Amino acid sequence: MFLLGKPSSVLANVDYVPNSRFDRRATALIEFPHGAVASFETAIHSLGKIGLERNSWEEWIELTGTKGRLKLSTVMWDHPLNNGLTLEHYDEATGAVTEHRFSPVNPFTVEMAAFHAALTNREKIAPDENDGYAVDSLIEAIETSAHEGRRVSLDFSA
């Protein structure tokens, strides 16, 4: 939502571990009012040597357009100081692929410091309660779409 804005609809499928509410795979096509479509997938698996750190944790955000692609690969969320993120940029015009590697950082420490500074300075920062509501609404729409087997519209105009 930070990059593309608030979505207008979602079509999703979620596979749960039998007799539970624990999802082992979720896929969604997230549509936006301006015509863009984001593809979302998350899965748990038992492949031990995949991912940025080759530790079975594989998480990335990939943005593919007509002139190139950005792919941000993250590290295991609860061990952020093992390695840093990587950002891969592909430029269609030149065919060049550039990889950027970042130093390890604990995002929770950074977030809490920003939150503390905002409270101290009495400043409103993002993400805020509206962003949280939008994310929760999207998650609920993904679950509804998967459960009911239909596209679910989202309305953030209110």
Backbone as a printed PyTorch tensor [residue, N CA C, xyz], in Angstrom:
tensor([[[  0.8170,  -1.1850,   0.0000],
         [  0.0000,   0.0000,   0.0000],
         [  0.8600,   1.2480,   0.0000]],

        [[  2.0370,   1.1560,   0.6330],
         [  2.9400,   2.2900,   0.6480],
         [  3.3620,   2.6570,  -0.7720]],

        [[  3.5840,   1.6640,  -1.6180],
         [  4.0600,   1.9130,  -2.9760],
         [  2.9390,   2.1240,  -3.9880]],

        [[  1.8350,   1.4020,  -3.8670],
         [  0.7990,   1.4220,  -4.8940],
         [ -0.5150,   2.0730,  -4.4550]],

        [[ -0.6600,   2.3670,  -3.1900],
         [ -1.9120,   2.9300,  -2.6990],
         [ -2.8300,   1.8400,  -2.1770]],

        [[ -4.0260,   2.2450,  -1.8470],
         [ -4.9960,   1.3000,  -1.2780],
         [ -5.6700,   0.5150,  -2.3980]],

        [[ -5.8040,  -0.7960,  -2.2170],
         [ -6.3870,  -1.6500,  -3.2540],
         [ -7.9020,  -1.4990,  -3.3520]],

        [[ -8.4200,  -1.8870,  -4.5090],
         [ -9.8670,  -1.8450,  -4.7270],
         [-10.5130,  -3.2150,  -4.5680]],

        [[ -9.7460,  -4.2870,  -4.7990],
         [-10.3050,  -5.6290,  -4.6340],
         [ -9.1880,  -6.6460,  -4.4870]],

        [[ -9.5910,  -7.8360,  -4.0400],
         [ -8.6300,  -8.9190,  -3.8600],
         [ -9.3070, -10.2440,  -4.1930]],

        [[ -8.5540, -11.1430,  -4.8090],
         [ -8.9970, -12.5030,  -5.0860],
         [ -7.9330, -13.4130,  -4.5060]],

        [[ -8.3110, -14.2720,  -3.5550],
         [ -7.3020, -15.0170,  -2.8030],
         [ -7.6650, -16.4800,  -2.6150]],

        [[ -6.6200, -17.2440,  -2.2680],
         [ -6.7580, -18.6400,  -1.8920],
         [ -5.8450, -18.8700,  -0.7030]],

        [[ -6.3540, -19.5360,   0.3250],
         [ -5.5560, -19.8360,   1.5120],
         [ -5.6840, -21.3230,   1.8070]],

        [[ -4.5540, -21.9760,   2.0180],
         [ -4.5180, -23.3890,   2.3850],
         [ -4.1360, -23.4700,   3.8550]],

        [[ -5.0290, -24.0230,   4.6630],
         [ -4.8010, -24.1300,   6.1020],
         [ -4.3360, -25.5330,   6.4680]],

        [[ -3.5490, -25.6100,   7.5250],
         [ -3.2270, -26.9030,   8.1120],
         [ -4.5530, -27.5070,   8.5630]],

        [[ -4.8270, -28.7760,   8.2270],
         [ -6.1210, -29.3730,   8.5930],
         [ -6.4680, -29.1950,  10.0750]],

        [[ -7.7340, -28.8970,  10.3150],
         [ -8.2810, -28.7160,  11.6650],
         [ -7.6170, -27.5750,  12.4340]],

        [[ -7.2190, -26.5180,  11.7010],
         [ -6.6020, -25.3660,  12.3660],
         [ -6.9360, -24.0890,  11.5940]],

        [[ -6.5060, -22.9530,  12.1240],
         [ -6.5960, -21.6660,  11.4310],
         [ -5.1910, -21.2110,  11.0480]],

        [[ -4.2200, -22.1530,  11.0340],
         [ -2.8420, -21.8430,  10.6880],
         [ -2.6820, -21.9950,   9.1850]],

        [[ -2.3880, -20.8870,   8.5120],
         [ -2.2430, -20.9610,   7.0580],
         [ -0.8290, -21.3860,   6.6860]],

        [[ -0.7560, -22.3570,   5.7610],
         [  0.5640, -22.7780,   5.3020],
         [  0.8650, -22.2180,   3.9170]],

        [[ -0.1600, -21.6840,   3.2340],
         [  0.0580, -21.0040,   1.9660],
         [ -1.0980, -20.0550,   1.7380]],

        [[ -0.7560, -18.8410,   1.3170],
         [ -1.7740, -17.8570,   0.9460],
         [ -1.3140, -17.1690,  -0.3290]],

        [[ -2.2170, -17.0800,  -1.2940],
         [ -1.9220, -16.3620,  -2.5300],
         [ -3.0540, -15.3750,  -2.7790]],

        [[ -2.7050, -14.2450,  -3.3630],
         [ -3.7280, -13.2350,  -3.6290],
         [ -3.3340, -12.3810,  -4.8230]],

        [[ -4.3310, -12.0110,  -5.6110],
         [ -4.1830, -10.9780,  -6.6270],
         [ -4.8540,  -9.7460,  -6.0560]],

        [[ -4.0790,  -8.6950,  -5.8670],
         [ -4.5710,  -7.4780,  -5.2430],
         [ -4.6600,  -6.4070,  -6.3270]],

        [[ -5.8730,  -5.9370,  -6.5910],
         [ -6.1150,  -4.9940,  -7.6860],
         [ -6.2460,  -3.5720,  -7.1380]],

        [[ -5.7430,  -2.6070,  -7.9160],
         [ -5.7440,  -1.2160,  -7.5170],
         [ -6.5810,  -0.3910,  -8.4870]],

        [[ -7.1460,   0.7200,  -8.0230],
         [ -8.0200,   1.5410,  -8.8750],
         [ -7.3550,   2.0330, -10.1620]],

        [[ -6.0470,   2.2330, -10.1470],
         [ -5.3420,   2.7510, -11.3210],
         [ -4.9340,   1.6560, -12.3010]],

        [[ -5.3540,   0.4050, -12.0380],
         [ -5.1200,  -0.6810, -12.9860],
         [ -3.9860,  -1.6220, -12.6350]],

        [[ -3.1470,  -1.2680, -11.6900],
         [ -2.0540,  -2.1650, -11.3060],
         [ -2.6120,  -3.3730, -10.5540]],

        [[ -1.9120,  -4.4890, -10.6730],
         [ -2.2760,  -5.7000,  -9.9560],
         [ -1.0200,  -6.2110,  -9.2600]],

        [[ -1.1390,  -6.4450,  -7.9670],
         [ -0.0310,  -7.0070,  -7.1950],
         [ -0.3160,  -8.4740,  -6.9310]],

        [[  0.7040,  -9.2810,  -7.0570],
         [  0.6020, -10.7020,  -6.7620],
         [  1.2840, -10.9350,  -5.4200]],

        [[  0.5790, -11.5840,  -4.5000],
         [  1.0890, -11.8340,  -3.1560],
         [  1.0810, -13.3300,  -2.9030]],

        [[  2.1630, -13.8200,  -2.3370],
         [  2.1890, -15.2290,  -1.9420],
         [  3.0400, -15.3750,  -0.6990]],

        [[  2.5730, -16.1940,   0.2060],
         [  3.3500, -16.5640,   1.3800],
         [  3.1310, -18.0520,   1.6120]],

        [[  4.1740, -18.7290,   2.0380],
         [  4.0520, -20.1750,   2.2490],
         [  5.0540, -20.6370,   3.2870]],

        [[  4.6670, -21.6670,   3.9920],
         [  5.5950, -22.3520,   4.8860],
         [  5.9200, -23.6820,   4.2040]],

        [[  7.1430, -24.0740,   4.3020],
         [  7.5660, -25.2930,   3.6150],
         [  8.6860, -25.9530,   4.4150]],

        [[  9.1400, -27.0540,   3.9270],
         [ 10.1930, -27.7880,   4.6350],
         [ 11.4990, -27.8320,   3.8360]],

        [[ 11.6720, -26.9160,   2.8850],
         [ 12.8970, -26.8980,   2.0930],
         [ 13.9880, -26.1890,   2.8870]],

        [[ 14.9710, -26.9340,   3.3580],
         [ 15.9210, -26.4310,   4.3330],
         [ 16.9880, -25.4780,   3.8460]],

        [[ 17.2880, -25.4240,   2.5600],
         [ 18.4340, -24.6360,   2.0980],
         [ 18.0540, -23.5480,   1.0970]],

        [[ 16.8070, -23.0520,   1.1640],
         [ 16.4360, -21.9770,   0.2580],
         [ 16.4390, -20.6530,   1.0160]],

        [[ 16.2790, -19.5660,   0.2840],
         [ 16.2180, -18.2430,   0.8790],
         [ 17.5650, -17.5460,   0.8890]],

        [[ 17.5360, -16.2890,   1.2260],
         [ 18.7270, -15.4490,   1.2330],
         [ 19.8330, -16.0250,   2.1110]],

        [[ 19.4770, -16.5560,   3.2610],
         [ 20.4700, -17.1020,   4.1850],
         [ 20.6080, -18.6240,   4.0850]],

        [[ 19.8780, -19.2230,   3.1580],
         [ 19.8830, -20.6790,   2.9690],
         [ 19.4880, -21.4100,   4.2460]],

        [[ 18.4810, -20.8580,   4.9540],
         [ 18.0310, -21.4280,   6.2250],
         [ 16.5330, -21.7430,   6.2100]],

        [[ 15.9490, -21.8420,   5.0370],
         [ 14.5410, -22.1550,   4.7740],
         [ 13.6250, -20.9460,   4.9060]],

        [[ 14.1430, -19.7980,   5.3220],
         [ 13.3230, -18.5830,   5.3850],
         [ 13.4790, -17.8520,   4.0700]],

        [[ 12.3850, -17.7340,   3.3250],
         [ 12.4360, -17.0490,   2.0410],
         [ 11.3280, -16.0150,   2.0180]],

        [[ 11.7270, -14.7600,   1.9670],
         [ 10.7560, -13.6690,   1.9420],
         [ 11.3170, -12.5540,   1.0730]],

        [[ 10.5040, -12.0850,   0.1550],
         [ 10.9440, -11.0030,  -0.7070],
         [  9.7320, -10.2120,  -1.1920]],

        [[ 10.0370,  -9.0150,  -1.6440],
         [  9.0550,  -8.1700,  -2.3310],
         [  9.6360,  -7.9210,  -3.7100]],

        [[  8.8570,  -8.2000,  -4.7290],
         [  9.3330,  -8.0490,  -6.0990],
         [  8.3770,  -7.1390,  -6.8570]],

        [[  8.9300,  -6.1040,  -7.4650],
         [  8.1480,  -5.1790,  -8.2720],
         [  8.6510,  -5.2630,  -9.6970]],

        [[  7.7970,  -5.7330, -10.6000],
         [  8.1740,  -5.8840, -11.9950],
         [  7.3320,  -4.9400, -12.8290]],

        [[  7.9900,  -4.0980, -13.5820],
         [  7.3080,  -3.1630, -14.4690],
         [  7.7350,  -3.4070, -15.8990]],

        [[  7.4230,  -2.5000, -16.7790],
         [  7.7650,  -2.6590, -18.1880],
         [  9.2140,  -2.2790, -18.4750]],

        [[  9.8730,  -1.5720, -17.5500],
         [ 11.2500,  -1.1230, -17.7910],
         [ 12.2650,  -1.7370, -16.8360]],

        [[ 11.7900,  -2.6480, -15.9730],
         [ 12.7370,  -3.2650, -15.0720],
         [ 12.0700,  -3.9150, -13.8850]],

        [[ 12.9130,  -4.3390, -12.9420],
         [ 12.4020,  -5.0220, -11.7610],
         [ 13.2680,  -4.6690, -10.5530]],

        [[ 12.5980,  -4.5600,  -9.4020],
         [ 13.2580,  -4.4390,  -8.1110],
         [ 12.8660,  -5.6490,  -7.2900]],

        [[ 13.8400,  -6.2650,  -6.6310],
         [ 13.5530,  -7.3950,  -5.7540],
         [ 14.2970,  -7.1770,  -4.4490]],

        [[ 13.5290,  -7.0310,  -3.3730],
         [ 14.0720,  -6.8530,  -2.0380],
         [ 13.9290,  -8.1720,  -1.2970]],

        [[ 15.0490,  -8.7650,  -0.8960],
         [ 15.0350, -10.0290,  -0.1570],
         [ 15.3730,  -9.7470,   1.2960]],

        [[ 14.5730, -10.3220,   2.1910],
         [ 14.7610, -10.0740,   3.6050],
         [ 15.3570, -11.2890,   4.3060]],

        [[ 15.8090, -11.0530,   5.5160],
         [ 16.3830, -12.1080,   6.3420],
         [ 15.3280, -12.5830,   7.3360]],

        [[ 15.6430, -13.6270,   8.0720],
         [ 14.7050, -14.1770,   9.0430],
         [ 14.3090, -13.0920,  10.0400]],

        [[ 13.0210, -12.8880,  10.2000],
         [ 12.4920, -11.7560,  10.9630],
         [ 12.9480, -11.7190,  12.4140]],

        [[ 13.1400, -12.8890,  13.0280],
         [ 13.5140, -12.8850,  14.4400],
         [ 15.0280, -13.0310,  14.6570]],

        [[ 15.7960, -12.9800,  13.5790],
         [ 17.2650, -12.9900,  13.6480],
         [ 17.8190, -11.9580,  12.6580]],

        [[ 17.4080, -10.6930,  12.7800],
         [ 17.7620,  -9.7150,  11.7560],
         [ 19.2290,  -9.3080,  11.7490]],

        [[ 19.9800,  -9.6490,  12.7690],
         [ 21.3730,  -9.2180,  12.8130],
         [ 22.3420, -10.2220,  12.2160]],

        [[ 21.8200, -11.3470,  11.7030],
         [ 22.6960, -12.3220,  11.0570],
         [ 23.2500, -11.7810,   9.7430]],

        [[ 22.3920, -11.1850,   8.9400],
         [ 22.7670, -10.6630,   7.6230],
         [ 21.9130,  -9.4400,   7.3230]],

        [[ 22.2970,  -8.7220,   6.2870],
         [ 21.5070,  -7.5810,   5.8500],
         [ 20.6130,  -7.9450,   4.6850]],

        [[ 19.7240,  -7.0340,   4.3480],
         [ 18.8390,  -7.2040,   3.2010],
         [ 19.6380,  -7.0880,   1.9060]],

        [[ 19.0490,  -7.5940,   0.8250],
         [ 19.6160,  -7.3430,  -0.5010],
         [ 18.5360,  -6.7210,  -1.3810]],

        [[ 18.9640,  -5.8470,  -2.2640],
         [ 18.0780,  -5.2290,  -3.2490],
         [ 18.6970,  -5.4390,  -4.6160]],

        [[ 17.9550,  -6.1100,  -5.4670],
         [ 18.4260,  -6.3810,  -6.8270],
         [ 17.6370,  -5.5020,  -7.7920]],

        [[ 18.3460,  -4.7970,  -8.6640],
         [ 17.6990,  -3.9430,  -9.6610],
         [ 18.0650,  -4.4380, -11.0550]],

        [[ 17.0480,  -4.7250, -11.8550],
         [ 17.2550,  -5.1100, -13.2510],
         [ 16.7430,  -3.9840, -14.1250]],

        [[ 17.5580,  -3.5010, -15.0570],
         [ 17.2070,  -2.4230, -15.9800],
         [ 17.0440,  -3.0210, -17.3770]],

        [[ 15.8380,  -3.0180, -17.8910],
         [ 15.5490,  -3.6240, -19.1980],
         [ 16.3120,  -2.9300, -20.3220]],

        [[ 16.4740,  -1.6200, -20.2430],
         [ 17.1260,  -0.8690, -21.3230],
         [ 18.5810,  -1.2800, -21.5110]],

        [[ 19.2790,  -1.5190, -20.4170],
         [ 20.7080,  -1.8590, -20.5040],
         [ 20.9790,  -3.3460, -20.2920]],

        [[ 20.0110,  -4.0480, -19.7190],
         [ 20.2230,  -5.4530, -19.3840],
         [ 21.0560,  -5.6330, -18.1260]],

        [[ 21.3700,  -4.5350, -17.4610],
         [ 22.2200,  -4.5920, -16.2650],
         [ 21.4340,  -5.0480, -15.0380]],

        [[ 22.0860,  -5.8730, -14.2420],
         [ 21.5530,  -6.2840, -12.9450],
         [ 22.5310,  -5.7720, -11.8950]],

        [[ 22.0050,  -4.9830, -10.9750],
         [ 22.8330,  -4.4310,  -9.9010],
         [ 22.2910,  -4.9390,  -8.5760]],

        [[ 23.1830,  -5.4890,  -7.7540],
         [ 22.7630,  -5.9690,  -6.4420],
         [ 23.3620,  -5.0720,  -5.3730]],

        [[ 22.5040,  -4.6390,  -4.4540],
         [ 22.9220,  -3.8360,  -3.3180],
         [ 22.7640,  -4.6910,  -2.0680]],

        [[ 23.7930,  -4.7260,  -1.2290],
         [ 23.7380,  -5.4590,   0.0390],
         [ 23.8150,  -4.4460,   1.1690]],

        [[ 22.9300,  -4.6250,   2.1500],
         [ 22.8520,  -3.6870,   3.2490],
         [ 23.3860,  -4.3210,   4.5290]],

        [[ 23.8800,  -3.4740,   5.3980],
         [ 24.3770,  -3.9450,   6.6910],
         [ 23.2130,  -4.4660,   7.5270]],

        [[ 23.4770,  -5.4390,   8.3810],
         [ 22.4130,  -5.9320,   9.2660],
         [ 21.9150,  -4.8220,  10.1830]],

        [[ 20.6120,  -4.8180,  10.4100],
         [ 19.9950,  -3.8550,  11.3150],
         [ 18.7760,  -4.5250,  11.9400]],

        [[ 18.5170,  -4.1970,  13.1840],
         [ 17.3230,  -4.7210,  13.8260],
         [ 16.1790,  -3.7440,  13.5660]],

        [[ 15.2300,  -4.0920,  12.6890],
         [ 14.1590,  -3.1580,  12.3480],
         [ 13.2600,  -2.8320,  13.5390]],

        [[ 13.1800,  -3.7270,  14.4950],
         [ 12.3520,  -3.4710,  15.6720],
         [ 12.9570,  -2.3390,  16.5110]],

        [[ 14.2890,  -2.3360,  16.6440],
         [ 14.9680,  -1.2730,  17.3750],
         [ 14.7760,   0.0640,  16.6690]],

        [[ 14.9070,   0.0780,  15.3590],
         [ 14.7180,   1.3050,  14.5770],
         [ 13.2860,   1.8080,  14.7190]],

        [[ 12.3250,   0.8900,  14.6280],
         [ 10.9170,   1.2670,  14.7320],
         [ 10.5890,   1.8250,  16.1160]],

        [[ 11.0750,   1.1780,  17.1530],
         [ 10.7930,   1.6540,  18.5110],
         [ 11.4470,   3.0090,  18.7720]],

        [[ 12.6470,   3.2350,  18.2210],
         [ 13.3040,   4.5390,  18.3730],
         [ 12.4980,   5.6290,  17.6720]],

        [[ 11.9860,   5.3360,  16.4850],
         [ 11.1540,   6.3130,  15.7670],
         [  9.8590,   6.5750,  16.5130]],

        [[  9.2650,   5.5260,  17.0690],
         [  8.0310,   5.6780,  17.8340],
         [  8.2780,   6.5250,  19.0870]],

        [[  9.3760,   6.2530,  19.7780],
         [  9.7230,   7.0270,  20.9780],
         [  9.9420,   8.4950,  20.6230]],

        [[ 10.6730,   8.7540,  19.5440],
         [ 10.9190,  10.1390,  19.1170],
         [  9.6080,  10.8450,  18.7670]],

        [[  8.6980,  10.1390,  18.1000],
         [  7.4010,  10.7330,  17.7490],
         [  6.6130,  11.0870,  18.9970]],

        [[  6.6260,  10.2030,  19.9820],
         [  5.9250,  10.4910,  21.2290],
         [  6.5650,  11.6740,  21.9600]],

        [[  7.8760,  11.6580,  22.0240],
         [  8.6070,  12.7260,  22.7020],
         [  8.3540,  14.0780,  22.0400]],

        [[  8.3780,  14.0970,  20.7050],
         [  8.2030,  15.3430,  19.9430],
         [  6.7500,  15.6410,  19.6020]],

        [[  5.8460,  14.7530,  20.0390],
         [  4.4160,  14.8980,  19.7880],
         [  4.1260,  15.0830,  18.2880]],

        [[  4.7570,  14.1960,  17.4930],
         [  4.6020,  14.2190,  16.0400],
         [  3.8640,  12.9690,  15.5740]],

        [[  3.0470,  13.1340,  14.5590],
         [  2.3780,  11.9850,  13.9440],
         [  3.3020,  11.4180,  12.8740]],

        [[  3.4790,  10.1000,  12.8900],
         [  4.3440,   9.4520,  11.9150],
         [  3.5700,   8.3470,  11.1990]],

        [[  4.1560,   7.8530,  10.1430],
         [  3.5730,   6.7340,   9.4130],
         [  4.4530,   5.5120,   9.6610]],

        [[  3.8900,   4.3390,   9.7410],
         [  2.4720,   4.0580,   9.5980],
         [  1.6870,   4.5410,  10.8220]],

        [[  0.4370,   4.8930,  10.5590],
         [ -0.4260,   5.3640,  11.6350],
         [ -1.6340,   4.4400,  11.7720]],

        [[ -2.6060,   4.8430,  12.5720],
         [ -3.7800,   3.9970,  12.8060],
         [ -4.5780,   3.7450,  11.5290]],

        [[ -4.5830,   4.7040,  10.6010],
         [ -5.2850,   4.5000,   9.3280],
         [ -4.5890,   3.4470,   8.4750]],

        [[ -3.2680,   3.4690,   8.4890],
         [ -2.5120,   2.4430,   7.7610],
         [ -2.7650,   1.0630,   8.3600]],

        [[ -2.7890,   0.9940,   9.6910],
         [ -3.0750,  -0.2740,  10.3610],
         [ -4.4550,  -0.7950,  10.0110]],

        [[ -5.4370,   0.1070,   9.9840],
         [ -6.8000,  -0.2820,   9.6080],
         [ -6.8270,  -0.8030,   8.1760]],

        [[ -6.1150,  -0.1320,   7.2660],
         [ -6.1010,  -0.5610,   5.8620],
         [ -5.4830,  -1.9490,   5.7140]],

        [[ -4.3950,  -2.2030,   6.4230],
         [ -3.7430,  -3.5200,   6.3640],
         [ -4.6680,  -4.5890,   6.9390]],

        [[ -5.2730,  -4.3050,   8.0900],
         [ -6.2040,  -5.2780,   8.6850],
         [ -7.3810,  -5.5430,   7.7600]],

        [[ -7.8740,  -4.5060,   7.0760],
         [ -8.9820,  -4.6760,   6.1300],
         [ -8.5730,  -5.5590,   4.9600]],

        [[ -7.3550,  -5.3750,   4.4620],
         [ -6.8650,  -6.2070,   3.3640],
         [ -6.7200,  -7.6570,   3.8110]],

        [[ -6.1690,  -7.8880,   4.9970],
         [ -6.0360,  -9.2570,   5.5090],
         [ -7.4120,  -9.9040,   5.6440]],

        [[ -8.3700,  -9.1730,   6.1700],
         [ -9.7320,  -9.7060,   6.3000],
         [-10.3280, -10.0200,   4.9340]],

        [[-10.0900,  -9.1540,   3.9480],
         [-10.6070,  -9.3940,   2.5950],
         [ -9.9650, -10.6290,   1.9700]],

        [[ -8.6620, -10.8390,   2.2260],
         [ -7.9830, -12.0430,   1.7260],
         [ -8.6330, -13.2870,   2.3220]],

        [[ -8.8710, -13.2740,   3.6290],
         [ -9.5020, -14.4240,   4.2890],
         [-10.9270, -14.6490,   3.7770]],

        [[-11.6910, -13.5730,   3.5990],
         [-13.0660, -13.6830,   3.0950],
         [-13.0690, -14.2310,   1.6770]],

        [[-12.2010, -13.7000,   0.8340],
         [-12.1210, -14.1630,  -0.5530],
         [-11.7960, -15.6410,  -0.6130]],

        [[-10.8210, -16.0690,   0.1870],
         [-10.4410, -17.4810,   0.1940],
         [-11.5800, -18.3570,   0.6930]],

        [[-12.2390, -17.9310,   1.7530],
         [-13.3170, -18.7260,   2.3540],
         [-14.5290, -18.8250,   1.4270]],

        [[-14.8750, -17.7020,   0.7790],
         [-16.0760, -17.6680,  -0.0630],
         [-15.7980, -17.9350,  -1.5380]],

        [[-14.5270, -18.0110,  -1.9240],
         [-14.1770, -18.3160,  -3.3090],
         [-14.6030, -17.2470,  -4.3000]],

        [[-14.4740, -15.9810,  -3.9110],
         [-14.8910, -14.8910,  -4.7970],
         [-14.0020, -13.6670,  -4.5860]],

        [[-14.0400, -12.7690,  -5.5650],
         [-13.3440, -11.4900,  -5.4600],
         [-14.0520, -10.6450,  -4.4100]],

        [[-13.2920,  -9.9710,  -3.5660],
         [-13.8600,  -9.1230,  -2.5270],
         [-13.4340,  -7.6750,  -2.7980]],

        [[-14.4050,  -6.7830,  -2.8570],
         [-14.1270,  -5.3620,  -3.0660],
         [-13.7550,  -4.7090,  -1.7450]],

        [[-12.9070,  -3.7210,  -1.8390],
         [-12.4930,  -2.9320,  -0.6820],
         [-12.8850,  -1.4690,  -0.9350]],

        [[-13.3770,  -0.7950,   0.0790],
         [-13.7640,   0.6120,  -0.0520],
         [-13.1460,   1.3940,   1.0980]],

        [[-12.1720,   2.2140,   0.7500],
         [-11.4920,   3.0220,   1.7630],
         [-11.9290,   4.4860,   1.6970]],

        [[-13.0390,   4.7580,   1.0490],
         [-13.4850,   6.1470,   0.8810],
         [-14.0480,   6.7620,   2.1520]],

        [[-14.4560,   5.9460,   3.1120],
         [-15.0770,   6.4880,   4.3330],
         [-14.0560,   7.0380,   5.2820]]])
